[in-house]
Amino acid sequence: MNFPLKAAVKCGQCPIRHRAVCAHCDDDELTLLEHMKSYKTFAAGETILWRGDELAFVGSVVQGVASLSKTLEDGRTQMVGLLLPSDFIGRPGRQQIEFDVTATTEVTLCCFERKPFEQLIQNTPHVAQRLMELALDELDAARDWMLLLGRKTAREKIATFVQMLVRRTQVRHIDGKLHPLSMPMTREQIADYLGLTLETVSRQFNGLKKEGVIAFSDRRQFEVLDLAGLHAATGDDAEFIS
């Protein structure tokens, strides 16, 4: 079921304006998109698209988190990705979706009908360029995911997951400290996503908490107290940038 937004957001005031598919658009291009877009909101747990569905629309996540998953013939289901604000759903040029897309939290999408959007791409180089950038970013993320599942320890997986949330939803106070964040998934969902057991997920979160890296106000609300310590726990040898 879709719930209409109480008020439409102008493209220039959109919270994902400088990260989404419209990031490089000039004023005239934004006007074109403004006339094409519509909003769809999905409740937590609601299916946005089923694998094999006809892809009637494409769009960007404005708010919330959605999951990508595939179900095997024997009924086993594997979560294979997360969609966070500014991530793009759908592939121009393809008529079907290849994954089940499910709202993990309440999700608001900025949607465009697929066929008109495909026509727009032909005449709007800035949108085509940004789509390519998003696709390459997704490829890099998939390669990082292969490393995480294949080589990282349970502690490194949890730390990498938290760092990903921080980087994608990072909001700082005036003094440079991060605002508290909301965990978009239950610990059971995190366990499925990372290929861990529920007990292991809880144990690793408790370990990071005891070390003063993160702090929880409840099971969903948390804040990062030590960004450098979190980065060190990921096992990533890239230089930490605060």
N, C-alpha and C positions, 0 to 999 in steps of 0.2 A: 504494500500500500504506500502511496506517495502523499506527502504532506506539503502543500505549497508554502513557500517562505512568506513571512508576514510582510516583507518589503524587499523588492528587488535591489540588488547591489549594483551600482554603476561599475563598469569595468575599471575605471581609474581609481576607484576606492576599494577594489577587491583585495582581501588579505593575501591572495596568492599572485597578485598582478605581476610581480617581477620574477616569478619562478615558474609560472605555468606556460601553457602553449602560446599564450599571447605576450610573452615577456619582451619580445623584440618589436612588437607592433607599434606603428605610429598612430596618431590620432584618427586618421581616416580609416585605417585597418581596424582599430578598436570600434569605430562606429559600425562597421560591417558586422563585426562579431556581436556587438550589442543587440543588433536587430535579429540575429539568428539564435541567440542563446535562450535557454529556459532552465529553471532549477527543478531538481528532483531531490527529495529527502527520503531516506530510508531508515527505519527503526533498527536498533541493534538486533542482530540475529536474522534480519530479513535478507532474502536472496535478491541481489541486484540483477544478476544475469546468470542463467544456467549454461553450462558448457553445451555447445551446439545450437544455442539460440541464434536466431537471425539478429544480426547487429544493426538494430534500427537507429541507434545513436552512439556517439562517442562523447567523451567529456573529461573534465578535470575534477579531482576531488578538491572541494573548497574547505570542508570541515569534516573531521572524523577520520576513522581508519577502517579499511576494508581488507579482506583476505582473498587471496587467490588459491584455489585448491583443485585437485583432480582426484577422481574416484576410479579405482581399478575395477575390473570385471567381478572380482570376488568381494567387492564392497569396501575394501580398504581405501581410506581417504588420506591424502597427504597435502598439508598446506605447503605451498611452494613460493609464496611471496606475500608481501603486505603492500597496500596502497595507502600512502600518507598524503596530506595536503600538498597540492600541485602535481601529483602523479596523474598520468593520463590513462584512461580506460578505452580500450578498443584500438583497432588498427585500420586506418583508412586503406581501402582497397580490398579488405577482407569482409566477407558477408556473414561470417559466424564468429562467435567468441570461443576460444579454446580452453577456457577455465571457468569453473564456478566462481562467481564474484559475490561475496557475502559481506554485509555490513557488520563489522565487529563492534563498533560503537554506532551511535546515530551518525549517518553520513549524508552530507549535502553535496550534490554534483552540479557543476555547471555543464549543461548538455547542449550538444548540437546534433541535429539530424545528420546521419552519416553521409547521404548522397550530396546534400547542399554543401557540407563541410569539405567533401572531396573536391567539389568544383571550386570552392574557395581556395584550396591549397594551390591549384594550378595558377591562380592569379595573385597569390599573396606569398612572395618569397620568404618573408619574415616568419610566417607560420610554418612553412615547410622546413626552414632552417632549424627552428626551435624543436619541431618534431624529431628531426634527425639527432639533435643534441640529447633530447630525452631518451631516444632509443639507444644511443651510445652509453648514456649514464646507466640505463637499465642493463646493458651488456656488462659493464664494469661491475655492477652490483651482483649480477649472476655469477661472475668469476670469483668475487669475494665470498659469495655464498658457498661455492664449491670448496673453497679453502676452509671456511668455517665448519662445514659438515664433515669434511674429510680429515682435517688435521688438528683442529682446535680442541682443547680440553673443555670440560663442562664449565669451569670458571671463566675461561676465555670466551666461550659462547655467550654466557649471560652478560659479561661485561661488554662484548661487542654489540649485543642487542640493545642494551641500555644506551651505549654511546650513539648508536644509530638514531634512537628516539631523540636524544639530546640535540644532535646535529640537525635533524629535520624539523624540530619544534623549538629550537633554541630561542628563548626570550630572556633578556637580562635586565636586572634592576639598574638604576643609575650608578650604583657602586660596583657594577660589573658582575655581581652574583646572579646565578640563574634563578628564574622563577621556579616554584614547585611545578612538577609535571604530573600528568595523569597517566597511569599505566593503561594502555588501550586494550589489553587482553588479560584474561584470567591466567592464573599460573598453569592450569591444565592446557590452555591454548598455547601458551609459551612453550610448554614441554613438547607439544606436538610439533610446533614450528621449528624448534631447535633439535628435535630428535633425542630428547632427554626424558627421564621419568619425572613425575610430579615431585617426588621426594628430593631428587637432585636439584631441581629448580629452586625449591624452598631452601635447601641447604646452602646453595650458592648465594642466593639473595641475603640470607642471614649472615654469611661470611663477609660479604661486602659491607653489610650494615655494621657488624662488629668492628671492622677495620676503619670505620669512619669515612668510607667512600660515598655511601648513600645513606639516606635516612627516610623512613616511612612514617607518615602520620596516620595512615590506615593501609589496608591491603592494596589500594589503588593509587593513592596520592604519595608522591615521593619527591625528594630533591637530591641533587648531586652536590656533595660537600667537597669533594676532592676530584676535580677534572683530570689532573695529572695522574692521580692514583687509579682512576677509572681507565685511562688510556693504557697505563702500564699493565693493568689486569687483562686487557684484550690480547696481549701477546704480539701486537702489531709493532714492527720495528720502525715504522715511519715516525718522523719527528712529530712530537706533540705540539699542536698549536692551540693556545687557550682562546 
